[in-house]
Amino acid sequence: MPHYMFMFVGSEDRRNTTQGPMPEVGKWWDANHDVIKGGARLDTSKNAMTVRRVNGQMKVSDGPFVEAKETVGGYCLVDVPDLDAAIKLAKSWPAGDVEVRPTVEH
């Protein structure tokens, strides 16, 4: 069965409010536990570090890889029959946008 990575994208300001969609997210996660093979909520981008190759050397800097108003707030790996099933599941996500990517099987 194919694997798909869901990256949950949205505004950190919205994610960090007490009136956010967390109860609905928990219900979604519970309702789909049979196809979710792992995942997690990510800390805010203010706590991110980027390790980048500069002139052949690996350099560490504070902050996310790119500056953006929207960031990846979490992810999960799902096993569903095909892309159509992955898109249908992503459409049911209650909290913003979802980037869906198939994984590369080796």
C-alpha positions in Angstrom: 0.0 0.0 0.0 1.4 3.4 -0.9 2.6 5.8 1.8 1.7 9.5 1.7 3.2 12.3 3.8 0.7 14.9 5.0 2.3 18.2 6.0 -0.1 20.4 7.9 0.5 24.0 6.9 -0.9 27.2 8.4 -0.3 30.4 10.3 1.6 30.0 13.5 -0.5 32.9 15.0 -3.7 30.9 14.4 -2.1 27.7 15.7 -1.0 29.3 18.9 -4.3 30.7 20.0 -6.4 29.0 22.6 -9.4 29.1 20.3 -7.7 27.0 17.6 -9.0 23.7 16.1 -7.2 21.3 18.5 -10.3 19.4 19.7 -11.2 18.7 16.1 -7.7 17.7 15.2 -7.7 15.2 18.1 -11.0 13.8 16.8 -9.6 13.6 13.2 -6.5 11.8 14.5 -8.5 9.3 16.5 -10.9 8.6 13.6 -8.1 7.9 11.2 -5.7 6.0 13.5 -6.0 2.9 11.3 -4.2 4.5 8.4 -1.9 6.9 10.2 1.5 5.3 10.6 3.2 8.1 12.6 3.4 11.8 12.9 3.6 14.7 15.3 2.9 18.3 16.0 5.9 20.5 15.5 7.2 23.3 17.7 7.0 26.8 16.4 9.5 28.1 13.8 11.1 30.4 16.4 12.6 27.3 17.9 13.9 26.0 14.6 17.5 25.6 13.6 18.7 25.3 10.0 21.8 23.4 9.0 23.0 24.5 5.6 26.0 23.8 3.4 27.9 27.0 2.8 31.2 26.8 0.7 31.5 23.1 1.6 31.0 23.6 5.3 27.9 22.8 7.3 26.7 26.0 9.1 24.0 26.2 11.8 21.7 29.2 12.0 18.7 30.1 14.1 15.3 30.0 12.5 13.4 28.2 9.8 14.9 27.3 6.4 12.8 30.0 4.7 10.9 33.0 5.9 7.2 32.5 5.4 3.9 33.5 6.9 2.7 29.9 6.9 4.8 27.1 8.2 4.6 23.3 8.6 2.9 22.8 12.0 2.9 19.0 11.9 3.0 16.0 9.7 1.8 12.4 9.5 2.5 9.4 7.3 -0.6 7.6 6.0 -1.1 4.3 4.3 -4.0 4.5 1.8 -4.7 2.7 -1.4 -4.0 5.6 -3.8 -3.7 9.3 -4.3 -7.4 9.8 -4.6 -7.9 8.2 -1.1 -5.0 10.4 0.2 -6.7 13.6 -1.1 -10.1 12.5 0.3 -8.5 12.1 3.7 -6.6 15.4 3.4 -9.9 17.2 2.6 -11.3 16.0 6.0 -8.4 17.7 7.9 -10.1 20.3 10.2 -7.3 22.8 10.7 -6.0 24.5 7.6 -4.1 23.4 4.5 -2.5 20.0 3.9 0.3 19.3 1.5 0.1 15.7 0.3 3.2 14.0 -1.1 3.7 10.4 -2.1 6.8 8.8 -0.6 9.4 7.2 -2.9 9.4 3.5 -2.4 12.8 1.7 -2.7 
